[in-house]
Amino acid sequence: MVTVALPDIWVYALRLPHDPRAARVARTTVRAALNGHGMSEVLDSVELLTSELVTNAYLHAKGPASLRLTALGEGRLRVAVWDSHPYIPAPFAKPPGDSVPPGSVGAVGGRGLFLVQELADSWGGWSLGSGLLDRAAGKLLWFEVGGRAAV
């Protein structure tokens, strides 16, 4: 009998429509991928942070978004969300110096990016242009969790 071991490094990519249900689709995808690869120890935080980034993409960009899950080996996972809006918010602009204060107690929103800086091991963002002449316009925000921290 042959035993097959799952690879330690893998990638999943998903294109998300500009739809209020996109965050739910992203959470379901994250849950299935991480459970399938035995990464349940980071599932709750990854699901929450992914949902926050995809929700922000829906709220602040006018077009579709993309989700990319990348297992980097040694238990590390990078989650990246692309959207068409070029603005890179704190804390993604200059981690770890650029930070977001916690949201006020009565606020309806404004806690998602604070959660990223509190729960993720590292994070960052890249502007991809304004889209006037660029085909790849917008931004890419990412965070990493789990395993040994990247140097």
Buried (B, 14 or more C-beta within 10 A) or exposed (E): EEEEEEEEEBEBEBEBEBEEEBBEBBBEBBBEBBEEBEBEEBBEBBBBBBBBBBBBBBEEBEEBBBBBBBBBEEBBBBBBBBBBBBEBBBBBBEBEEEEBEEBEEEEEEEBBBBBBBBBBBBBBBEBBEEBEEEEEBBBBBBBBBBBEEEE
